[in-house]
């Protein structure tokens, strides 16, 4: 069952058959996609800087909420993939 810690929970077992993990993963992907589009529409300049800042804030809040630093590889891979995905959205929208 998901609780208030859900957006910051890096301890959930990473498995494609674990519905809690899938909800966390999909919500992270959707959030980064929407944020990337909003950064391009609202900020228009220094978008990459805003994307990195939001990710850094997410890491800081995660550490504060979970009371430990995330060392789980799957969490960092999802975060890194989202940053690259966000970068692709930003560069394609800004270049257009």
DSSP file (Angstrom, degrees, kcal/mol; ACC not computed):
  #  RESIDUE AA STRUCTURE BP1 BP2  ACC     N-H-->O    O-->H-N    N-H-->O    O-->H-N    TCO  KAPPA ALPHA  PHI   PSI    X-CA   Y-CA   Z-CA
    1    1 A X              0   0    0      0, 0.0     2,-0.2     0, 0.0    19,-0.0   0.000 360.0 360.0 360.0 136.1    0.0    0.0    0.0
    2    2 A X        +     0   0    0      2,-0.0     2,-0.2     1,-0.0    18,-0.0  -0.577 360.0 177.8 -82.7 144.1    1.3    3.4   -0.9
    3    3 A X    >   -     0   0    0     -2,-0.2     3,-1.7     0, 0.0     4,-0.2  -0.553  51.1 -69.3-128.5-166.0    1.6    6.1    1.8
    4    4 A X  T 3  S+     0   0    0      1,-0.3     3,-0.3    -2,-0.2     4,-0.1   0.660 127.1  61.6 -65.7 -16.1    2.8    9.7    2.1
    5    5 A X  T >> S+     0   0    0      1,-0.2     3,-2.1     2,-0.1     4,-0.8   0.520  73.5 106.8 -84.8  -5.4    6.4    8.5    1.6
    6    6 A X  G X4 S+     0   0    0     -3,-1.7     3,-1.0     1,-0.3    -1,-0.2   0.815  73.3  50.9 -48.4 -48.0    5.6    7.1   -1.9
    7    7 A X  G 34 S+     0   0    0     -3,-0.3    -1,-0.3     1,-0.2    -2,-0.1   0.722 121.3  35.6 -66.6 -16.0    7.3    9.8   -4.0
    8    8 A X  G <4 S+     0   0    0     -3,-2.1     2,-0.8    -4,-0.1    -1,-0.2   0.346  84.3 121.1-116.4   3.9   10.5    9.4   -2.0
    9    9 A X    <<  +     0   0    0     -3,-1.0     3,-0.2    -4,-0.8    53,-0.0  -0.604  21.6 162.3 -79.6 108.0   10.5    5.7   -1.2
   10   10 A X        +     0   0    0     -2,-0.8    65,-0.2     1,-0.1    -1,-0.2   0.349  64.3  74.8-102.7   4.3   13.6    4.1   -2.6
   11   11 A X        +     0   0    0      2,-0.1    -1,-0.1    64,-0.0     2,-0.1   0.494  64.1 117.4 -95.1  -4.5   13.3    1.0   -0.5
   12   12 A X  S    S-     0   0    0     -3,-0.2     2,-0.3     1,-0.1     6,-0.0  -0.417  79.8-101.9 -65.2 136.4   10.5   -0.6   -2.5
   13   13 A X        -     0   0    0      1,-0.1     2,-1.1    -2,-0.1     8,-0.2  -0.425  33.5-127.9 -62.4 119.9   11.6   -3.9   -4.1
   14   14 A X        +     0   0    0     -2,-0.3     2,-0.3     7,-0.1    -1,-0.1  -0.583  55.1 135.8 -76.1 102.4   12.3   -3.2   -7.8
   15   15 A X    >   -     0   0    0     -2,-1.1     3,-1.3     3,-0.2     7,-0.2  -0.994  58.6-135.2-148.8 139.3   10.2   -5.8   -9.6
   16   16 A X  T 3  S+     0   0    0     -2,-0.3    -1,-0.1     1,-0.3    -2,-0.0   0.673 110.1  52.0 -68.7 -15.4    8.0   -5.7  -12.7
   17   17 A X  T 3  S+     0   0    0      4,-0.0     2,-0.8    -3,-0.0    -1,-0.3   0.468  86.1  94.9 -98.5  -2.2    5.4   -7.7  -10.8
   18   18 A X    <>  -     0   0    0     -3,-1.3     4,-2.1     1,-0.2     3,-0.2  -0.799  61.0-161.4 -88.8 108.5    5.4   -5.4   -7.7
   19   19 A X  H  > S+     0   0    0     -2,-0.8     4,-2.2     1,-0.2     5,-0.2   0.842  88.4  56.0 -62.4 -33.4    2.5   -3.0   -8.3
   20   20 A X  H  > S+     0   0    0      2,-0.2     4,-2.2     1,-0.2    -1,-0.2   0.916 108.4  47.6 -64.0 -41.9    3.8   -0.5   -5.8
   21   21 A X  H  > S+     0   0    0     -3,-0.2     4,-2.7    -8,-0.2    -2,-0.2   0.913 111.0  51.1 -64.6 -42.3    7.1   -0.3   -7.6
   22   22 A X  H  X S+     0   0    0     -4,-2.1     4,-2.7    -7,-0.2     5,-0.3   0.893 109.4  50.5 -63.6 -39.3    5.4    0.1  -10.9
   23   23 A X  H  X S+     0   0    0     -4,-2.2     4,-2.4     2,-0.2    -1,-0.2   0.928 112.4  47.0 -63.3 -44.7    3.3    3.0   -9.5
   24   24 A X  H  X S+     0   0    0     -4,-2.2     4,-1.9     2,-0.2    -2,-0.2   0.917 114.7  46.6 -63.0 -43.4    6.4    4.7   -8.2
   25   25 A X  H  X S+     0   0    0     -4,-2.7     4,-2.3     2,-0.2    -2,-0.2   0.933 114.3  45.7 -65.9 -47.4    8.3    4.3  -11.5
   26   26 A X  H  X S+     0   0    0     -4,-2.7     4,-2.6     1,-0.2     5,-0.2   0.894 112.4  51.2 -64.7 -40.2    5.4    5.5  -13.7
   27   27 A X  H  X S+     0   0    0     -4,-2.4     4,-2.3    -5,-0.3    -1,-0.2   0.884 110.3  49.8 -66.0 -36.4    4.7    8.5  -11.5
   28   28 A X  H  X S+     0   0    0     -4,-1.9     4,-2.3    -5,-0.2    -2,-0.2   0.928 112.1  47.7 -64.8 -44.6    8.3    9.5  -11.6
   29   29 A X  H  X S+     0   0    0     -4,-2.3     4,-2.1     1,-0.2    -2,-0.2   0.924 113.8  46.5 -62.8 -45.4    8.4    9.2  -15.4
   30   30 A X  H  X S+     0   0    0     -4,-2.6     4,-2.6     1,-0.2     5,-0.2   0.905 111.4  52.3 -65.0 -41.6    5.2   11.2  -15.8
   31   31 A X  H  X S+     0   0    0     -4,-2.3     4,-2.7    -5,-0.2    -2,-0.2   0.926 111.1  46.0 -61.1 -45.6    6.4   13.9  -13.4
   32   32 A X  H  X S+     0   0    0     -4,-2.3     4,-2.2     2,-0.2    -1,-0.2   0.871 112.2  51.7 -67.4 -35.2    9.7   14.4  -15.2
   33   33 A X  H  X S+     0   0    0     -4,-2.1     4,-1.9    -5,-0.2    -2,-0.2   0.947 113.4  43.3 -64.0 -48.2    8.0   14.5  -18.6
   34   34 A X  H  X S+     0   0    0     -4,-2.6     4,-2.6     1,-0.2    -2,-0.2   0.905 113.4  51.7 -65.4 -41.8    5.5   17.1  -17.4
   35   35 A X  H  X S+     0   0    0     -4,-2.7     4,-2.8    -5,-0.2    -1,-0.2   0.905 107.4  53.5 -62.1 -41.0    8.2   19.1  -15.7
   36   36 A X  H  X S+     0   0    0     -4,-2.2     4,-1.8     1,-0.2    -1,-0.2   0.925 111.6  44.8 -59.2 -44.9   10.3   19.1  -18.8
   37   37 A X  H  X S+     0   0    0     -4,-1.9     4,-2.3     1,-0.2    -2,-0.2   0.907 113.5  50.0 -66.1 -41.6    7.5   20.5  -20.9
   38   38 A X  H  X>S+     0   0    0     -4,-2.6     4,-3.0     1,-0.2     5,-0.5   0.893 107.7  53.9 -65.1 -38.8    6.6   23.1  -18.2
   39   39 A X  I  X>S+     0   0    0     -4,-2.8     4,-1.6     1,-0.2     5,-1.6   0.919 110.9  46.4 -60.5 -42.5   10.2   24.2  -18.0
   40   40 A X  I  <5S+     0   0    0     -4,-1.8    -2,-0.2    -5,-0.2    -1,-0.2   0.916 117.4  42.8 -66.3 -42.6   10.3   24.8  -21.7
   41   41 A X  I  <5S+     0   0    0     -4,-2.3    -2,-0.2    -5,-0.1    -1,-0.2   0.885 126.3  29.0 -72.3 -39.4    7.0   26.6  -21.8
   42   42 A X  I  <5S+     0   0    0     -4,-3.0    -3,-0.2    -5,-0.2    -2,-0.2   0.924 130.7  28.1 -89.9 -49.1    7.5   28.8  -18.7
   43   43 A X  I  << -     0   0    0     -4,-1.6     2,-0.9    -5,-0.5    -3,-0.2   0.924  67.6-179.5 -85.4 -46.9   11.2   29.4  -18.3
   44   44 A X      < +     0   0    0     -5,-1.6     2,-0.3    -4,-0.1     3,-0.1   0.041  64.9  57.8  68.7 -26.9   12.4   29.2  -22.0
   45   45 A X  S    S+     0   0    0     -2,-0.9    -3,-0.0    -6,-0.1    49,-0.0  -0.949 106.5  16.1-130.2 153.8   16.0   29.9  -20.9
   46   46 A X  S  > S+     0   0    0     -2,-0.3     4,-1.6     1,-0.1    -1,-0.1   0.818  75.2 149.9  57.2  33.5   18.3   28.1  -18.5
   47   47 A X  H  >  +     0   0    0      1,-0.2     4,-2.2     2,-0.2     5,-0.2   0.891  65.9  54.3 -65.2 -40.7   16.0   25.1  -18.7
   48   48 A X  H  > S+     0   0    0      1,-0.2     4,-2.2     2,-0.2    -1,-0.2   0.884 106.2  53.9 -61.7 -38.1   18.7   22.5  -18.1
   49   49 A X  H  > S+     0   0    0      1,-0.2     4,-2.2     2,-0.2    -1,-0.2   0.898 108.4  49.0 -62.5 -41.5   19.7   24.4  -14.9
   50   50 A X  H  X S+     0   0    0     -4,-1.6     4,-2.5     2,-0.2    -2,-0.2   0.895 109.1  52.9 -65.3 -40.1   16.1   24.2  -13.6
   51   51 A X  H  X S+     0   0    0     -4,-2.2     4,-1.9     1,-0.2    -2,-0.2   0.916 111.6  45.2 -62.7 -43.5   15.9   20.5  -14.4
   52   52 A X  H  X S+     0   0    0     -4,-2.2     4,-2.5     2,-0.2    -1,-0.2   0.894 112.2  52.5 -66.9 -39.4   19.1   19.8  -12.4
   53   53 A X  H  X S+     0   0    0     -4,-2.2     4,-2.5     2,-0.2    -2,-0.2   0.917 108.7  49.2 -63.1 -43.9   17.9   22.0   -9.5
   54   54 A X  H  X S+     0   0    0     -4,-2.5     4,-2.3     1,-0.2    -1,-0.2   0.896 111.7  49.7 -63.5 -39.6   14.6   20.2   -9.3
   55   55 A X  H  X S+     0   0    0     -4,-1.9     4,-2.2     2,-0.2    -2,-0.2   0.912 110.4  49.8 -65.5 -42.0   16.4   16.8   -9.2
   56   56 A X  H  X S+     0   0    0     -4,-2.5     4,-2.4     2,-0.2    -2,-0.2   0.910 111.1  49.3 -62.7 -41.6   18.8   18.1   -6.5
   57   57 A X  H  X S+     0   0    0     -4,-2.5     4,-2.7     1,-0.2     5,-0.2   0.899 109.2  53.2 -63.5 -40.1   15.8   19.3   -4.4
   58   58 A X  H  X S+     0   0    0     -4,-2.3     4,-2.3     1,-0.2    -2,-0.2   0.905 109.8  47.8 -60.8 -42.2   14.2   15.9   -4.9
   59   59 A X  H  X S+     0   0    0     -4,-2.2     4,-2.3     2,-0.2    -2,-0.2   0.918 112.3  49.3 -65.5 -43.1   17.3   14.1   -3.6
   60   60 A X  H  X S+     0   0    0     -4,-2.4     4,-2.1     2,-0.2    -2,-0.2   0.921 113.2  45.9 -62.7 -44.7   17.5   16.5   -0.6
   61   61 A X  H  X S+     0   0    0     -4,-2.7     4,-2.9     2,-0.2     5,-0.3   0.894 110.6  54.5 -65.7 -38.9   13.8   15.9    0.3
   62   62 A X  H  X S+     0   0    0     -4,-2.3     4,-2.7    -5,-0.2     6,-0.3   0.925 109.1  47.3 -59.5 -45.7   14.2   12.2   -0.2
   63   63 A X  H  X>S+     0   0    0     -4,-2.3     4,-1.2     1,-0.2     5,-0.5   0.906 114.4  47.7 -62.4 -41.5   17.1   12.1    2.3
   64   64 A X  H  <5S+     0   0    0     -4,-2.1    -2,-0.2     2,-0.2    -1,-0.2   0.913 116.6  42.0 -66.4 -43.1   15.1   14.2    4.7
   65   65 A X  H  <5S+     0   0    0     -4,-2.9    -2,-0.2     1,-0.2    -3,-0.2   0.919 122.6  37.1 -72.3 -44.6   11.9   12.1    4.5
   66   66 A X  H  <5S-     0   0    0     -4,-2.7    -1,-0.2    -5,-0.3    -2,-0.2   0.556  99.2-133.9 -88.3  -7.7   13.5    8.7    4.5
   67   67 A X  T  <5S+     0   0    0     -4,-1.2     2,-0.3    -5,-0.3    -3,-0.2   0.742  76.5  69.7  60.6  26.3   16.2    9.6    7.0
   68   68 A X  S   <S-     0   0    0     -5,-0.5     2,-0.3    -6,-0.3    -2,-0.2  -0.969  88.5 -97.9-162.8 158.5   19.0    8.0    4.9
   69   69 A X        -     0   0    0     -2,-0.3     2,-0.5     1,-0.1    -9,-0.0  -0.629  44.5-112.5 -81.1 133.8   20.9    8.5    1.7
   70   70 A X        +     0   0    0     -2,-0.3    -1,-0.1     1,-0.2    -7,-0.1  -0.531  42.8 164.9 -71.6 117.7   19.5    6.4   -1.2
   71   71 A X        +     0   0    0     -2,-0.5     2,-0.4   -61,-0.0    -1,-0.2   0.289  34.4 121.7-110.8   5.9   22.1    3.8   -2.2
   72   72 A X     >  -     0   0    0      1,-0.2     4,-1.7     2,-0.0     3,-0.4  -0.591  55.9-148.3 -76.4 124.5   19.8    1.7   -4.3
   73   73 A X  H  > S+     0   0    0     -2,-0.4     4,-2.6     1,-0.2     5,-0.2   0.873  95.3  57.1 -60.8 -40.3   21.1    1.4   -7.8
   74   74 A X  H  > S+     0   0    0      1,-0.2     4,-2.1     2,-0.2    -1,-0.2   0.854 105.2  52.1 -62.7 -34.4   17.6    1.1   -9.3
   75   75 A X  H  > S+     0   0    0     -3,-0.4     4,-2.2     2,-0.2    -1,-0.2   0.933 112.2  44.4 -66.8 -45.9   16.6    4.5   -7.8
   76   76 A X  H  X S+     0   0    0     -4,-1.7     4,-2.8     2,-0.2    -2,-0.2   0.863 112.0  53.1 -67.5 -35.9   19.6    6.2   -9.2
   77   77 A X  H  X S+     0   0    0     -4,-2.6     4,-2.6     2,-0.2    -1,-0.2   0.914 110.3  47.3 -64.8 -42.2   19.1    4.6  -12.6
   78   78 A X  H  X S+     0   0    0     -4,-2.1     4,-2.1     2,-0.2    -2,-0.2   0.916 114.3  47.1 -64.6 -42.5   15.5    5.8  -12.8
   79   79 A X  H  X S+     0   0    0     -4,-2.2     4,-2.0     2,-0.2    -2,-0.2   0.915 114.3  46.6 -65.4 -43.5   16.5    9.3  -11.7
   80   80 A X  H  X S+     0   0    0     -4,-2.8     4,-2.3     2,-0.2    -2,-0.2   0.898 111.4  51.2 -66.1 -40.9   19.4    9.4  -14.3
   81   81 A X  H  X S+     0   0    0     -4,-2.6     4,-2.6     1,-0.2    -1,-0.2   0.907 109.9  50.4 -61.7 -41.6   17.2    8.0  -17.1
   82   82 A X  H  X S+     0   0    0     -4,-2.1     4,-2.9     2,-0.2    -1,-0.2   0.884 108.0  52.6 -65.5 -37.9   14.6   10.7  -16.3
   83   83 A X  H  X S+     0   0    0     -4,-2.0     4,-2.4     2,-0.2    -2,-0.2   0.928 112.0  45.4 -62.7 -44.1   17.2   13.4  -16.4
   84   84 A X  H  X S+     0   0    0     -4,-2.3     4,-2.1     2,-0.2    -2,-0.2   0.910 113.9  49.1 -65.2 -41.1   18.4   12.2  -19.8
   85   85 A X  H  X S+     0   0    0     -4,-2.6     4,-2.1     2,-0.2    -2,-0.2   0.910 111.4  49.8 -62.5 -42.9   14.8   11.9  -21.0
   86   86 A X  H  X S+     0   0    0     -4,-2.9     4,-2.6     1,-0.2    -2,-0.2   0.894 108.2  53.6 -61.7 -41.3   14.1   15.4  -19.7
   87   87 A X  H  X S+     0   0    0     -4,-2.4     4,-2.8     1,-0.2     5,-0.2   0.894 107.6  50.9 -61.7 -41.0   17.2   16.7  -21.5
   88   88 A X  H  X S+     0   0    0     -4,-2.1     4,-2.2     2,-0.2     5,-0.2   0.915 111.1  47.9 -63.5 -43.6   15.9   15.2  -24.8
   89   89 A X  H  X S+     0   0    0     -4,-2.1     4,-2.3     2,-0.2     5,-0.2   0.939 114.0  47.6 -60.2 -47.3   12.5   16.9  -24.3
   90   90 A X  H  X S+     0   0    0     -4,-2.6     4,-2.6     1,-0.2     5,-0.3   0.937 113.6  44.9 -63.0 -49.0   14.2   20.2  -23.5
   91   91 A X  H  X S+     0   0    0     -4,-2.8     4,-2.0     1,-0.2    -1,-0.2   0.886 114.8  48.7 -66.9 -37.1   16.6   20.2  -26.4
   92   92 A X  H  X S+     0   0    0     -4,-2.2     4,-0.8    -5,-0.2    -1,-0.2   0.885 115.8  43.1 -69.5 -37.5   14.0   19.1  -28.9
   93   93 A X  H  < S+     0   0    0     -4,-2.3    -2,-0.2    -5,-0.2    -1,-0.2   0.881 115.6  47.4 -75.1 -38.1   11.5   21.8  -27.8
   94   94 A X  H  < S+     0   0    0     -4,-2.6    -2,-0.2    -5,-0.2    -3,-0.2   0.889 111.8  50.4 -71.4 -38.3   14.0   24.6  -27.5
   95   95 A X  H  <        0   0    0     -4,-2.0    -1,-0.2    -5,-0.3    -2,-0.2   0.727 360.0 360.0 -70.8 -21.2   15.6   23.8  -30.9
   96   96 A X     <        0   0    0     -4,-0.8    -1,-0.2    -5,-0.1    -2,-0.2   0.480 360.0 360.0 -75.5 360.0   12.1   23.8  -32.6
